[in-house]
């Protein structure tokens, strides 16, 4: 093992060893850690080789080693897919084995030495809390193996740069970007407003159209009207009879409809909270409740097998339509022409909202249908069934367009606002984003530790919210990467039916999420917009710096001319952009 002066190229010291795979010097040059060709690791004084200690206890060959900045800690990376941290003084481990799912490609201590960054062929980069011997944040998931990762700094935030092994593994949003920047997502950094505690679990909840107010059902029973920003009450609680499973607010925000588990429908003025007219009572439990896009009507589905159409201005029934079984979901088409109902009889029925006549029946599910939603054009609709499938239908012809298979019961489905994607939620612990043009998964399945009960796209369609039975998470739609850690929200109930007021909901600006149904605590979570994807020039810069690129046609590396680097350097010197990628590149090349 030899140490050289980087400026003069003169050898400074030499330690005779056998063949070695990897080695590193401590910051002051007094200690060395190495891994032999046989995969055994050791630490010793340098350059004497005295006080040698073996690092024993690995379950595989050690392929990488390194010191932290103080020289007190050592990391090792081994072929058994684990990294581990050791004391350089004693040679004993200070952490347990920190696993990846496949071969590790490298590791690096971060500035504070209490965290370790690792990356590998399992298509993940991870950050570990050394003191706790566990993950510090969410894994950074990639579509292919990760060759390199490092930490950079931006305005006090922790940012990581990761690079992929294949340029054809590009981010779906920009079609470029073999390199990506990641922001560390820590649970403590997500602000939220607590809307109250109910040991028997909350009922339905709804944002007002402007996002300022929230209507929240309690099991007392009453409905609270709250300010979304603070959670404070706007008026006295509104008394009702039964659980407030259906909560609707008119488009102008002036009226509130509450439909309950005991068959009561009442109409209230907002924000005063005054009852309008007398409540209507039916002899059945009302389950799903939905409003037409123009806000003139709303529909209810109930356990007596009837779909009822109501007048939003009076809170009175306009017409009753017999579905024939307990109803789990209802939905208006965006143009208001059709009303869909779905339930225990495995059939989806489409009704004409003007004539109230049955238009057609959609048959094909082999178990009860839990959810139905229309696409933005009103031409297609998606259903979620307990027969392990989602299904896409043509509302005009009644034909089945796609079957969206899962390995468990599918209990919710949702269209993106532009109609390009469909998301499905399943008890098989996955959510899937499907391409509506092909009926195929967009990318990988979104894995969860518990069954997924709801999926919802944000208003601009760039993010997907998933709610499982223990919490929620946001995902980037383009890449299917998680944008948040798993945020706790324990659900008590099952999924007997689906409706907008019992699903988690985005605020109109997409920066807040309301979660209330079936949990002790109702909360509004606040989220900032995610960082933009890598610009087109960034992977080209990395190729120029590395002087090579991957030829996609041959899957082999090829040289990049030096002129490409000079062009990239010239562009960066002249650039006035202030985005993260430009600033990082300028610091790396020019020290700015």
Buried (B, 14 or more C-beta within 10 A) or exposed (E): BEBEEEEEEEEEBEBEBEEBBBBBBBEEEEBBBBBBEEBBBBBBEBBEBEEEBEBEEBEBBBBBBBBBEEBEBBBBBBBBBBBBBBBBEEBEBBBEBBEBEEBBBBBBBBEEBBBBBBBBBBBBBBBBBBEEBEEBBBBBBBBBBBBBBBBBEEEEEBBBBBBBBBBEBBBBBBEBBBBBBBBBBEEEEBEBBEBBEBEEBBBBBBBBBBBBBBBBBBBBBBBBBBBBBEBEEBBEBBEBBBBBBBBBBBBEBBBBBBBBBBBBBBBBEBBEBEBBEEBBBBEBBBBBBBBBBEBBBBBBBBBBBBBBBBEBEEBEBBBBBEBEBBBBBBBBBBBBBBBBBBBBBBBBBBBEBEEBEBBBEBEBBEBBBBBBBBBBEBBBBBBBBBBBBBBBBEBEEBEBBBBBBBEBBBBBBBBBBEBBBBBBBBBBBBBBBBBBEEBEBBBBBBEBEBBBBBBBBBEBBBBBBBBBBBBBBBBBBBBBBBBBBBBEBEBEEEBEBBBBBBBBBBBBEBBBBBBBBBBBBBBBBBBEEBBEBBBEBBBBBBBBBEEEBBEEEEEEEEEBEEEBBEBBBEBBEEBEEEBBBBBBBBEBBEEE
